[in-house]
Amino acid sequence: MLLDPQVYAFYEKSIESRGFVPPALDFREMRKTADAAFNDKTEIIPIYKWEEIEEQGLRMRVYTPHRGLDPDKGRKLPGGSPVLLYFHGGGFIMHNIESHDALCRKLAVTLGFCVVSVNYRLAPEHPYPAAVEDAQKAYRWVLENAEKRNWDTGRICAGGDSAGATISAALALKLLDREEGRLNGLLLLYGSYHAAEVMETESGKAFSGGDYVLPREMLEYCERLYEGEGTNPEDPYYSPGKGTKWNDFPPCVFVHAGCDPLRDDGRAFARLLRDSGVKTGEIEASGMMHGFALYWWRFRRGEKILLDACERLASFIK
């Protein structure tokens, strides 16, 4: 069996019946289904403190994992706390900071970082480059508030799952190109980078038929809505795998889901960076489908993979 037994048991009904292709590809219905599945307000993992911030129309959720990182009530860490800017997945068209609450809590507690989860604008109402512009805005907000919150501006990382990984890589490139700053590490969970033609790869052919979480129809639908009109597919902020300048690009931790059509695209992007002298670490999540990190609390191996990824990211920025 290709799938981890816990993953198969969780998805068995979908796998054995109609597969994962929605009856109708409609972003409004997809959002409703996603919200019903993930936005249940259940506190899966406790955390010392979380708060919501709105800055110029951009909503963010800030997670502080323990009292020692709270500048108002705790002892300030010498040098300040590391920060992880987190961008949720959802094909650029769905999900939000509510859907990724449990994952961001887990990341904050495991890493010992403050996590800033960003509710960036979604397509098709706001196609590219809106999400990347919101990522820039969030980065600027972290810098502007670092002293007040005792955050270490020399240890600001970004990360995300799926679309959020793509946004994180694009943000890192754009900051360097515009000389606006530099991220110190990236946590990239099964993103889409266009470093390879997905449907021509081994993983694209093997896992996009509807028996796994991300069928070809859904992938192409999401990309079409995100791209909008007039976007150049060669634009590296849209397709980070098309970038050519990697000087000073931050160290990256990649997680590739074994049963994911995007797996080989992620591997190709990691190889491109490594060959260009960028420090990279790769974790092969065999038996896992696209999106497994949202279910870290259901899949034992999924949780271990997440812990390993956090350990590698922390080691990169020490």
Buried (B, 14 or more C-beta within 10 A) or exposed (E): EBBBEBBBEBBEEBBEEEBBBBEEBEBEEBBEEBBEEBBEEEEEBEBBBBEEEEEEEBBBBBBBBBEBBBBEEBEEBEEBBBBBBBBBBBBBBBBBBBBBBBBBBBBBBBBBBBBBBBBBBBBBEBBBBBBBBBBBBBBBBBBEBBEEBBBBBEBBBBBBBBBBBBBBBBBBBBBBEEEEBEBBBBBBBBBBBBBBEBEEBEBBBBBBBBBBBBBBBBBBBBBBBBBBEEBEEEBBBBBBBBBEEBEEBBBBBBBBBBBBBBBBBBBBBBBBBBEBEBEBBBBBBBBBBBBBBBBBBBBEBBBEBBBBBBBBBBEBBE
